[in-house]
Amino acid sequence: MNIGLIGKNISHSYSKIIHEQLNNNPYQLYDLKRISDLLNLSLDAFNVTHPYKQAIFPYLDKISKIAKATQAVNTVIKENNQIVGYNTDYDGFKALMEYHKVNITGKHIAIVGHGATSKTVAYYLNQHDPASIIHFVRHVRHDHDRLLSEQNQYQHIDIIINTTPVGMFPHTFDEPLIQFDYFPNCQVAIDVIYHPYRTSFLIEAEKHKIQTINGLYMLVMQAVKTQELIQRKTFSQDIVKTIYQNCLLNQLNFVFIGLPLSGKTRIGKQLSKHLKWNFYDTDQMIIKHTKQTIPYIFQTQGETSFRKIETKMIQSLDSVRQSVISTGGGIVLDSHNIDYLKHHGIIIYINRHLDDITYRNDHQRPLIQTKADLLQLQNKRQHLYQTSADIEYLIDKNHPHSIERLMDIINDYFNY
């Protein structure tokens, strides 16, 4: 059976990974310059992504009720000599909202964008009695459209859903379209993008203490629904959970932050060995990149220049996945560094009690000449470590370090 995905710029898609766990047949990615190139393919079933979810309509003999209502097709199957179009994105979004228990009834909701996915999202929302739905767009086309430039006039919004590709990998560093300062009542921010793990949109929402949800579960569940249609069977929740967790770990890094001498490198190497992941140490990357020691950079160029080099190394890790990253103690001094790392990483703060830190003056840490310097750094940076971290890993006499305990804490984070 020939199955796959058609779209543009889809080399980074996770669809192949997911579908081949659900179906023994190879799943191919077809990057088409134009929708008419579809005629050169011989496919029994395929998924459709941007920008062809509406352009596919003339090639279909029949479309499902939901696909007709949303004017979007993302799944096409040959059935009884007919080409039938479905919208399993609807099933994926429905599953996403149910999985995260998002309450829609009576809420004021803003959808960012007016493409095919936004129509699917709006169709689902309208079935659950929201108080209102508007679309933030660059150009007004419909009565429910509102200009992005006027978003400060809608402070009553409770839920914001991004359906645009802004921030999708590899354009990870794109500025978000929404300024959350304008939305004091916002409770939930959802981005249908699944790669990166956290877009700039979601990172900014987190800074405002807003619940954030990415699109990975939606992607998995629309694929599950597609395969259920193809294979005429139902997959168990255990299979779904396993695939979702595999996809989640496939796109993530674990990033250690904390005081110098707190054990970031040692623990990071232990975790990378345990997970069989790659290991990166940003201080060692700086040394290799500059061919200079860190004290020498501080002495000859100053801390400001060092921090710029450090940020450059962090940005160079944007394509890294399934890796453990140990960072320098001052990485949190520039919030942009943490933002860059959060796109693909879970930030773990190693909070080791000072009494458990063995001080050594190895002349490799220019800001620490005595143990008193460590205390001063802790007083200055602890708040930054805590506010930057997704997970706080406490190490003291009552909580000794072990990889088993660390893995339990990581698993608890994901289960929560």
C-alpha positions in Angstrom: 0.0 0.0 0.0 1.4 3.4 -1.0 0.8 6.1 1.6 2.5 9.3 2.5 2.2 13.1 3.0 2.0 15.9 0.4 2.8 19.5 1.1 5.6 22.1 0.9 8.7 22.3 3.0 7.9 19.1 4.9 11.3 17.6 5.4 11.0 18.3 9.2 7.6 16.6 9.5 7.1 14.0 12.2 4.4 12.3 10.2 6.6 9.5 8.9 7.8 8.6 12.4 4.2 8.4 13.7 2.5 6.6 10.8 5.2 3.9 10.5 4.5 3.0 14.2 0.8 2.6 13.3 1.2 0.9 9.9 3.8 -1.6 8.6 3.8 0.1 5.2 6.5 2.7 4.5 5.2 6.3 4.7 6.8 8.7 2.3 7.1 12.5 2.3 6.3 14.2 -1.0 7.4 17.9 -1.2 5.3 19.2 -4.2 6.0 22.4 -6.0 2.3 22.5 -7.1 -0.8 20.5 -6.3 -1.0 19.2 -9.9 2.2 17.2 -9.3 0.0 14.9 -7.3 -1.1 13.4 -10.6 2.4 12.0 -11.0 2.1 9.9 -7.8 0.4 6.6 -7.3 -0.9 6.7 -3.8 -3.6 4.6 -2.1 -4.0 7.1 0.8 -2.2 10.2 1.8 -2.2 13.1 4.2 -2.3 16.7 3.1 -0.6 19.7 4.8 0.1 23.3 4.1 -0.6 24.8 1.6 -2.8 22.2 -0.1 -5.6 21.5 2.4 -8.1 23.5 0.2 -6.3 23.2 -3.1 -6.9 19.4 -3.0 -10.7 19.7 -3.4 -10.9 19.6 -7.2 -9.1 16.2 -7.1 -11.7 14.5 -4.9 -14.8 12.6 -5.8 -16.3 12.8 -2.4 -15.7 14.7 0.9 -16.7 14.0 4.5 -19.3 16.1 6.3 -16.7 17.7 8.5 -14.3 18.3 5.6 -17.1 20.1 3.8 -18.1 22.1 6.8 -14.5 23.2 7.5 -13.5 23.5 3.8 -10.3 21.7 4.7 -9.0 18.2 3.8 -5.9 16.7 5.3 -6.6 13.0 4.6 -7.4 11.4 1.2 -8.2 7.7 0.8 -9.1 5.6 -2.3 -12.4 3.8 -1.4 -14.5 1.8 -3.9 -12.9 3.5 -6.9 -13.6 6.9 -5.4 -11.1 9.5 -4.0 -12.5 10.5 -0.6 -11.4 13.5 1.4 -11.5 13.7 5.2 -10.5 16.2 7.9 -8.8 14.2 10.6 -7.3 17.5 11.9 -10.7 18.0 13.5 -10.3 14.7 15.4 -6.8 15.6 16.4 -7.8 19.0 17.7 -10.8 17.5 19.5 -8.5 15.0 21.2 -6.0 17.7 22.1 -8.7 19.8 23.9 -10.1 16.7 25.7 -6.6 15.5 26.7 -5.7 18.8 28.3 -9.3 19.3 29.7 -9.7 22.8 28.2 -13.0 24.3 29.0 -14.5 26.3 26.1 -18.0 27.0 27.3 -18.6 30.7 28.0 -15.0 31.6 27.1 -13.9 34.4 24.9 -11.5 32.9 22.3 -9.1 34.4 19.8 -7.8 32.4 16.9 -4.6 33.7 15.3 -4.8 33.2 11.5 -7.5 32.5 8.9 -6.1 29.5 7.0 -7.5 25.9 6.7 -6.5 24.9 10.2 -8.2 28.0 11.7 -11.4 27.0 10.1 -11.1 23.5 11.6 -10.4 24.9 15.0 -13.3 27.4 14.8 -15.7 24.6 13.7 -14.9 22.6 16.8 -15.1 25.6 19.2 -18.5 26.6 17.9 -19.9 23.3 18.9 -19.0 24.0 22.5 -20.8 27.2 23.3 -18.0 29.8 23.6 -19.0 33.3 24.5 -17.3 34.7 21.4 -14.7 33.8 18.8 -12.6 36.3 16.8 -9.7 35.8 14.4 -6.6 38.0 14.7 -5.3 38.6 11.1 -3.1 40.9 9.2 -5.8 41.7 6.7 -9.5 41.8 7.5 -11.6 39.6 5.2 -14.6 38.5 7.3 -16.8 40.0 10.0 -15.1 38.0 12.7 -11.6 39.2 11.7 -9.7 41.6 13.9 -6.4 43.3 13.0 -3.3 42.0 14.8 -2.3 45.6 15.2 -5.4 46.3 17.3 -5.1 43.3 19.6 -4.7 45.6 22.6 -8.4 46.3 22.4 -9.4 42.8 23.3 -8.3 42.4 26.9 -11.3 40.2 27.8 -9.9 37.2 25.8 -9.6 34.0 27.8 -8.0 31.6 25.3 -5.7 32.3 22.4 -5.0 29.7 19.7 -2.2 30.1 17.1 -3.0 28.4 13.8 -0.3 30.1 11.7 3.1 28.7 10.8 4.9 31.6 12.5 7.6 30.1 14.8 7.6 26.7 13.1 11.1 25.0 12.8 13.4 26.0 11.2 12.1 29.6 11.8 12.3 29.0 15.5 13.4 32.5 16.4 10.4 34.3 14.7 8.8 36.9 16.9 5.3 35.8 18.1 2.3 37.6 16.6 0.7 38.0 20.0 1.7 40.3 22.9 0.4 38.7 26.1 0.8 42.0 28.0 -2.5 42.9 26.3 -4.4 39.9 27.6 -4.5 40.0 31.4 -7.5 37.5 31.5 -5.9 34.9 29.2 -5.8 31.5 30.9 -4.7 29.2 28.1 -2.4 29.6 25.0 -2.5 26.8 22.4 -0.2 26.5 19.4 -1.0 23.9 16.8 2.7 23.9 15.9 4.4 20.8 17.3 8.0 21.5 16.2 9.7 23.1 18.1 8.3 21.8 21.4 7.8 25.4 22.5 7.4 28.2 20.0 8.2 31.8 21.0 4.4 32.2 21.3 4.2 29.6 24.0 7.4 30.8 25.7 6.0 34.3 26.0 2.7 32.9 27.4 4.6 30.9 30.1 6.2 34.1 31.2 2.7 35.4 31.9 1.8 32.3 34.0 -0.6 31.1 31.3 -1.2 27.4 30.7 0.5 26.4 27.4 -0.3 23.5 25.0 1.6 22.6 21.8 0.2 20.7 18.8 2.0 17.4 19.2 -0.9 15.5 20.7 -3.1 16.9 17.9 -0.6 15.6 15.3 -0.5 12.1 16.8 -4.3 11.8 17.1 -5.0 13.0 13.6 -2.5 10.4 12.4 -4.2 7.8 14.5 -7.6 8.7 13.0 -6.1 8.6 9.5 -4.8 5.0 10.1 -8.1 4.0 11.6 -9.8 5.0 8.4 -7.2 3.3 6.2 -7.1 0.1 8.2 -10.7 0.0 9.4 -9.6 -0.7 13.0 -9.4 1.2 16.4 -6.1 1.7 18.2 -5.9 1.3 21.9 -5.0 4.2 24.3 -1.8 2.3 25.3 -0.5 2.4 21.7 -1.5 6.1 21.4 0.3 6.9 24.7 3.5 5.1 23.7 3.6 6.8 20.3 3.0 10.2 21.9 5.7 9.7 24.4 8.2 8.5 21.8 7.5 11.6 19.7 7.8 13.8 22.7 11.3 12.4 23.6 12.3 12.4 20.0 12.1 16.3 19.8 13.5 17.2 23.3 16.8 17.9 25.1 17.4 18.1 28.8 19.2 21.2 29.8 21.0 21.7 33.1 21.4 25.1 34.7 22.7 26.0 38.2 25.7 27.3 40.2 29.2 26.6 39.1 30.5 23.4 40.9 26.9 22.2 41.4 27.5 19.1 39.3 25.9 20.0 36.0 28.5 18.4 33.8 28.9 15.3 35.9 25.2 14.7 36.3 24.6 15.6 32.6 27.1 13.0 31.5 25.5 10.4 33.7 22.0 11.2 32.3 23.2 11.2 28.7 24.8 7.7 29.3 21.6 6.5 30.9 19.4 7.7 28.0 22.0 7.0 25.3 21.8 10.6 24.2 24.5 13.0 23.1 26.1 15.3 25.6 27.1 19.0 25.1 28.9 21.3 27.5 28.5 25.0 26.5 31.7 26.0 28.3 33.6 23.4 26.4 32.0 24.5 23.2 33.2 28.0 23.9 36.8 26.8 24.5 36.8 24.7 21.3 35.2 27.6 19.3 37.6 30.3 20.5 40.6 28.1 21.1 41.0 30.1 24.3 40.3 29.4 28.0 37.4 31.0 29.7 39.6 33.0 32.2 41.6 34.3 29.3 38.5 35.5 27.5 37.3 37.2 30.7 40.7 38.8 31.2 41.3 40.0 27.6 37.8 40.7 26.3 35.6 41.1 29.4 32.5 39.3 30.5 30.2 41.1 28.0 32.2 39.6 25.1 32.1 36.2 26.8 28.3 36.3 27.1 27.9 37.1 23.4 30.0 34.1 22.5 28.0 32.0 25.0 24.7 33.1 23.3 26.2 32.2 19.9 26.9 28.7 21.1 23.4 28.3 22.5 21.9 29.4 19.1 24.1 26.8 17.4 22.3 24.0 19.3 18.9 24.9 17.7 19.0 21.7 15.5 20.1 19.4 18.3 17.7 16.8 19.6 17.8 14.0 22.1 20.8 15.5 23.9 21.8 16.5 27.4 23.2 20.0 27.6 25.2 21.4 30.5 25.4 25.2 30.6 27.6 27.7 32.4 26.5 29.2 35.7 25.8 32.6 34.1 23.6 31.3 31.3 20.5 32.8 33.0 21.8 36.3 33.0 20.5 36.7 29.5 16.9 35.6 29.3 17.2 35.1 25.6 19.6 32.2 26.2 16.9 30.4 28.2 14.3 31.2 25.5 16.5 29.6 22.9 17.1 26.5 25.0 13.4 26.2 25.9 12.4 25.8 22.2 13.6 22.3 22.3 14.6 21.7 25.9 13.3 20.9 29.4 15.3 23.2 31.8 16.5 21.4 34.9 17.9 23.5 37.8 20.4 21.6 39.9 19.8 23.2 43.3 22.6 21.8 45.3 23.0 23.0 48.9 26.2 25.0 49.3 27.3 22.7 52.2 27.3 19.9 49.7 29.5 21.8 47.1 33.1 21.0 47.3 34.9 24.2 46.5 38.1 24.0 44.5 40.0 26.9 43.0 41.1 25.4 39.6 41.4 28.9 38.1 38.9 28.0 35.4 36.0 30.0 36.9 36.9 33.7 36.8 34.0 34.8 39.0 34.8 32.4 41.8 38.0 32.9 43.8 36.6 31.8 47.2 33.6 29.9 48.5 32.2 33.2 49.6 32.0 34.1 45.9 29.7 31.1 45.5 27.4 32.4 48.2 27.3 35.8 46.5 26.5 34.2 43.1 23.7 32.1 44.7 22.1 35.2 46.3 22.3 37.0 42.9 21.1 34.2 40.6 18.9 31.7 42.5 15.7 33.5 41.6 16.8 33.5 37.9 17.5 29.7 38.1 14.1 29.0 39.7 12.1 31.2 37.4 13.9 29.7 34.3 13.5 26.1 35.2 10.8 23.6 34.3 12.2 21.2 36.9 14.0 21.9 40.2 16.3 19.0 41.2 17.2 19.5 44.9 20.4 17.9 46.2 21.2 18.0 49.9 21.8 15.6 52.8 18.2 14.5 52.8 18.0 14.3 49.0 21.1 12.7 47.7 21.7 12.6 43.9 20.9 9.4 41.9 20.0 9.0 38.3 17.0 6.9 39.4 15.7 9.8 41.5 16.3 12.3 38.7 14.4 10.1 36.2 11.5 9.8 38.6 11.3 13.6 38.9 11.5 14.0 35.1 8.7 11.4 34.6 6.6 13.1 37.2 7.0 16.3 35.3 5.7 14.7 32.1 2.9 12.8 33.8 1.7 16.1 35.4 
